[in-house]
Amino acid sequence: VAKRLVTKLYADDKVDLVVGTTSSAAALAILPVAQEFKKLLIVEPAVADSITGAHWNRYIFRTGRNSGQDAIANALAVAKPGVQIATIAQDYAFGRDGVAAYKAAVEKAGAKVVHEEYAPVQATDFTAPIQRILGALKDKPGEKYVFVIWAGKGGPFPQLVASRLDKYGITLTGGGNVLDVLKAMKALGLEGMVGGLYYYYEIPKNPVNDWLVREHQKRFGSPPDFFTAGGFAAAMAVVTGVQKAKSTDTEKLIAAMEGMDFQTPKGTMTFRKEDHQALQAMYAFRMTAKPDVAWLVPVLTRELSPTETAPPIQNKR
């Protein structure tokens, strides 16, 4: 569906560039369409590493973070020598790329991934994977974590909590999420969970984020969510690129945007010249329950710089 819609945008509507999509699977399907029409595709918020890796082409720029940045941020939050980790993720590009990147990052930091589980995207019963995870971790010495990569609603959190991981000295770790998921995490009692985060509206301190939070609250009666900041960053990249190129011509845009710095709610991002991946700050956090807030609040423990979280260059340019 994504491929058909984007083909129509380039072919019939004669657009100069497209921004999208929400799914890594859909994004991977439309990368060749941008190349075929020699028009830009700004990828936001699809995360799979292969978008700016094995399946990348020169017409692709990504403002969204990739699995490598997620992985490095999550690794820096918990990984050190002696730490042992099991992972559970959705069985498609987002989950598998995420675990691969996470495993590389934690092992670089001296920790070890001792077990991996992949469940169907729409899975509802995680009994068997959790039993295998417990079997792999429960008798291990030292610090132990279960790292969860899950997009959308549902997922293994309720059953992981019910399995009483703490009885075996195991702690949950994972990335941040949208406010609805943070509400569900509060209901589940996930206070104390640690990990790496892409965005939470109270964390970045800069004029762009101040404006976004203030305006979003005024217009919609709520703070900007996880993906709102990404859409805003993509828009700022497009505007900055067009202003710098003084054109919407594809080649002029590519020349202007390679290596380009642009402002976002997360501060300055930079499109890396080699793969057009936006380098950006990430945030290590600990989940905290506040009585007057309906969701768990990811409290900053350390800001991770764009340099610290820069993912490996994976394309074959």
C-alpha positions in Angstrom: 0.0 0.0 0.0 2.8 2.4 0.9 4.6 1.7 -2.3 1.5 2.4 -4.4 0.7 5.6 -2.6 4.2 7.0 -2.8 4.4 6.1 -6.5 1.3 8.1 -7.0 2.8 11.1 -5.1 5.9 11.1 -7.3 4.4 10.1 -10.6 0.9 11.8 -10.6 1.1 14.6 -8.0 4.7 15.6 -9.0 5.8 16.1 -5.5 9.4 17.1 -4.8 9.8 15.0 -1.7 7.9 12.7 0.6 8.1 12.3 4.4 7.3 8.9 5.9 6.6 6.3 7.1 5.5 5.0 10.4 6.5 1.4 9.7 10.0 0.1 9.0 8.5 -2.6 6.7 6.6 0.1 4.7 9.7 2.4 4.6 11.8 -0.5 3.2 9.2 -1.0 0.5 9.3 2.7 -0.7 13.1 3.3 -0.7 13.4 2.0 -4.3 10.5 4.2 -5.4 12.4 7.3 -4.4 15.4 6.0 -6.3 13.3 5.2 -9.4 11.9 8.7 -9.5 15.1 10.4 -8.3 13.2 12.3 -5.7 13.9 12.7 -1.9 12.4 10.6 0.8 12.7 11.9 4.3 12.3 8.9 6.6 10.5 9.6 9.8 9.9 7.7 12.1 10.8 4.2 10.8 13.7 2.9 12.7 15.2 -0.3 11.0 19.0 0.0 10.5 18.8 -1.3 7.0 16.9 1.8 5.8 20.2 3.8 6.1 22.2 0.6 5.7 21.9 -2.3 3.3 18.8 -0.9 1.5 19.8 2.7 1.5 20.2 4.9 -1.6 21.3 8.5 -2.0 17.8 9.9 -2.2 17.1 8.8 1.4 17.5 11.1 4.4 16.4 10.0 7.9 15.5 12.4 10.7 14.3 9.6 12.9 16.7 7.7 15.0 17.7 4.3 13.8 17.9 1.0 15.7 21.7 1.5 16.2 21.1 4.8 18.1 18.3 3.2 20.2 20.6 0.3 20.9 23.6 2.4 21.9 21.5 4.5 24.2 19.9 1.5 25.8 23.3 -0.2 26.1 25.0 2.9 27.7 22.1 2.8 30.3 22.9 -0.7 31.6 25.9 -2.4 29.9 29.2 -3.0 31.7 31.4 -6.1 32.2 29.6 -8.9 34.0 26.1 -7.8 33.0 24.0 -10.5 31.3 20.9 -9.8 29.2 18.1 -11.6 27.4 16.1 -9.9 24.7 12.5 -10.2 23.4 11.4 -8.4 20.3 8.9 -8.4 17.5 9.7 -10.8 14.6 10.2 -8.3 11.8 12.8 -5.7 10.6 12.3 -3.3 13.5 12.7 -6.1 16.2 15.5 -8.0 14.5 17.6 -5.0 13.5 17.1 -3.6 16.9 18.3 -6.7 18.7 21.3 -7.0 16.4 22.3 -3.4 17.0 21.7 -3.7 20.7 23.7 -6.9 21.0 26.7 -5.3 19.2 26.5 -2.2 21.5 26.2 -4.1 24.8 29.0 -6.5 23.9 31.2 -3.6 23.0 30.6 -2.3 26.5 31.6 -5.7 28.0 28.1 -7.1 28.8 26.7 -10.2 27.2 23.4 -11.1 25.4 22.8 -14.7 26.6 19.4 -15.4 25.0 17.1 -13.9 22.2 13.4 -14.4 21.7 11.3 -13.2 18.7 7.5 -13.2 18.8 5.0 -12.5 16.1 4.0 -8.9 15.7 0.5 -9.5 16.9 1.4 -12.0 19.6 -0.6 -12.0 22.9 0.7 -15.0 24.7 4.4 -14.9 25.8 4.4 -17.8 28.3 6.8 -20.0 26.4 9.3 -17.2 25.4 9.3 -15.9 29.0 10.0 -19.4 30.4 12.9 -19.7 28.0 14.2 -16.3 29.1 13.9 -17.3 32.8 15.7 -20.6 32.1 18.6 -18.7 30.4 19.0 -16.0 33.1 17.8 -17.2 36.5 20.9 -19.0 37.6 23.4 -16.5 36.2 25.5 -14.4 38.6 25.6 -10.6 38.7 23.3 -8.0 37.2 20.7 -9.4 34.9 18.2 -7.7 32.5 15.5 -8.5 30.1 15.6 -6.0 27.2 12.2 -5.4 25.4 11.8 -4.0 21.9 8.1 -3.6 21.1 6.3 -1.1 18.9 2.6 -0.3 19.4 0.1 -1.6 21.9 0.3 -5.0 23.6 3.6 -6.8 24.0 5.1 -8.9 26.7 5.3 -6.4 29.6 2.2 -7.6 31.6 3.4 -11.2 31.5 7.0 -10.3 32.3 5.8 -8.4 35.4 3.5 -11.3 36.4 6.5 -13.7 36.0 8.1 -12.0 39.0 11.5 -11.3 37.4 12.7 -9.6 40.6 12.5 -13.0 42.4 15.5 -14.0 40.2 17.3 -10.7 40.5 16.3 -9.7 36.9 15.4 -6.1 36.0 13.4 -4.9 33.0 15.1 -2.5 30.5 13.8 -1.0 27.3 13.3 2.2 25.4 10.9 5.1 26.1 7.5 5.2 24.3 4.4 7.2 23.6 2.3 8.5 26.5 -0.4 5.9 26.1 2.2 3.2 26.6 3.7 5.1 29.5 0.2 5.1 31.1 0.0 1.3 30.7 3.5 1.0 32.2 2.4 2.9 35.2 -0.6 0.6 35.6 1.7 -2.4 35.4 4.0 -1.0 38.1 7.1 -0.6 35.9 8.6 2.2 38.1 12.4 1.8 38.2 12.7 0.4 34.7 15.8 1.9 33.0 16.9 2.4 29.4 17.6 4.7 26.6 15.0 7.2 25.2 14.5 9.2 22.0 12.3 12.0 23.4 10.2 13.0 26.4 8.9 16.5 26.3 10.3 17.6 29.7 13.9 16.5 29.0 15.4 18.7 26.2 16.2 22.2 27.2 16.2 24.5 24.1 14.1 27.2 22.6 12.6 24.9 19.9 11.3 22.4 22.4 10.1 25.2 24.7 8.0 26.5 21.8 6.7 23.1 20.7 5.6 22.2 24.3 4.0 25.5 24.8 2.2 25.6 21.5 1.1 22.0 21.6 -0.4 22.4 25.1 -2.2 25.6 23.9 -3.6 24.0 20.7 -4.3 20.5 21.8 -4.5 20.6 25.6 -1.7 18.0 26.0 2.1 17.9 25.8 3.8 16.8 22.5 4.3 13.0 22.4 7.2 10.8 21.3 6.5 10.9 17.6 5.3 14.5 17.5 8.9 15.7 18.1 10.0 13.5 15.2 7.4 15.0 12.8 8.5 18.4 13.9 12.2 17.6 13.3 11.4 16.3 9.8 9.5 19.5 9.0 12.5 21.6 10.2 14.9 19.5 8.1 12.8 20.1 5.0 12.5 23.8 5.6 16.2 24.2 6.4 17.2 22.1 3.3 15.0 24.1 0.9 16.2 27.4 2.3 19.8 26.3 2.1 19.4 24.9 -1.5 17.2 27.9 -2.5 15.4 25.2 -4.6 13.4 22.0 -4.5 15.6 20.5 -7.2 16.7 17.0 -6.0 20.4 17.4 -6.7 20.5 20.8 -5.1 18.7 19.5 -2.1 21.1 16.6 -1.7 24.1 18.9 -2.0 22.6 21.2 0.6 21.5 18.5 3.1 24.6 16.3 3.2 26.3 17.3 6.4 23.6 19.8 7.2 22.9 20.9 10.7 19.3 21.7 11.6 17.5 22.6 14.7 14.8 20.3 16.3 13.0 19.9 19.6 16.0 17.7 20.6 18.5 20.3 19.8 20.9 20.3 16.8 20.7 17.3 14.5 23.2 16.7 11.6 22.7 14.6 8.5 25.8 12.4 8.3 27.2 12.7 4.8 28.0 9.0 4.3 24.4 7.7 4.9 22.2 10.7 5.5 21.3 9.4 9.0 20.5 12.2 11.4 23.0 12.2 14.4 21.2 13.3 17.5 21.2 13.3 21.3 19.6 10.4 23.2 18.7 10.1 26.8 19.4 7.5 29.5 16.4 7.4 32.0 14.8 5.8 35.0 11.0 5.5 35.1 9.5 7.3 38.1 5.9 7.4 39.2 4.5 10.8 40.2 1.0 10.9 41.8 -0.2 13.8 39.7 0.9 12.4 36.4 -1.1 9.7 34.6 1.9 8.0 33.1 5.4 6.9 34.2 7.8 9.8 33.9 11.2 8.9 32.3 13.6 11.0 34.5 16.9 11.9 32.8 19.9 10.2 34.3 22.3 11.2 31.5 22.2 13.0 28.2 24.0 11.0 25.5 25.6 13.1 22.8 25.2 12.7 19.1 28.8 11.6 19.0 28.3 8.9 21.7 25.3 7.5 20.0 26.4 7.7 16.4 25.6 4.3 14.8 28.0 2.4 12.6 28.0 3.3 8.9 26.4 0.3 7.2 25.7 1.1 3.6 27.9 0.2 0.7 28.3 3.7 -0.7 
